[in-house]
Amino acid sequence: MDLTFDNRIAVVTGAGRGIGKAIAEKLAAEGVHVICVSKNPDSCGAAAEAIQQQGGKATAMPVDVSSSEAVNAACEAIQSEHGRVDILVNNAGITRDTLLMRMKDSDWDDVIRTNLNSCFYWSRGLVQMMARGRWGRIINISSVVGQMGNAGQANYAAAKAGVFGLTKSLAREFAKRSITVNAVSPGFIETDMTSVLDEKTRETIASQIPLRRLGRADEIANMVVYLASDEAGYITGQTFTVDGGMVM
Ligand code: NAP
């Protein structure tokens, strides 16, 4: 299916590596101007440069998404530079895994701020621009861990479960402006985040996945690009689990 994107402008957070980079590249390949956000300037800089080298449109924007002030300033800068944003992909995320008894306040706070608060800050900062154009797409990257829970990831599971509630509430709030809000819930995907797993753990995980392998970043990006297109205009408030059949 050919997807329609009419010169859209997108913000993709965590676009420096992994899933976010794949999303940014696929959106850019569809003609979307992608504002690549990551924490490290080198990381979003390299991602934007790679897109430009492929003939795509991209801008690098280093922002700490866990800071309300930093995100607000970024949204103001986007408003004055571009005047509009059509697509927001809240993808930036971190893990600070440890069992509950050992979990420090900072492990909890950092994960909630980066994975959940960031979705609130960016949505609040950009939704007015979408509302003005009476068209918008917000896609939040959650995780199967937010659906299933996971020992050692109480902070991450709570943040990712929170993303589902935020997604559905915003879907209801902005439907009248033709802004859709959906969540994509990846299973285990080959990125830096999962590269810390040892071979035995990877084999155990793969054996529990009906499709018998970890996923690739581009397989998540395919779903996000579809949800960001004109063609997905009648889909809102939903979660799309892309996990090789792990959760069913
Ligand atoms: P990754 O390879 O570790 O990349 C994470 C990206 O997020 C990086 O670009 C990083 O920026 C950015 N980021 C982290 N903290 C940030 C902050 N405070 N401000 C701005 N940017 C920040 O992760 P990934 O595996 O691609 O995961 C992407 C998303 O998918 C996350 O939300 C993750 O929870 C979710 N997810 C992943 C998996 C998986 O198996 N990989 C499964 C389910 C869900 P820098 O490049 O500057 O460091």
Residues whose N, C-alpha, C, O or C-beta is under 5 A from the ligand:
A	BS01	NAP	G14 A15 G16 R17 G18 I19 G20 V37 S38 K39 N40 S43 V63 D64 V65 S66 N91 A92 G93 I94 T114 I141 S142 S143 V144 P186 G187 F188 I189 T191 D192 M193 T194
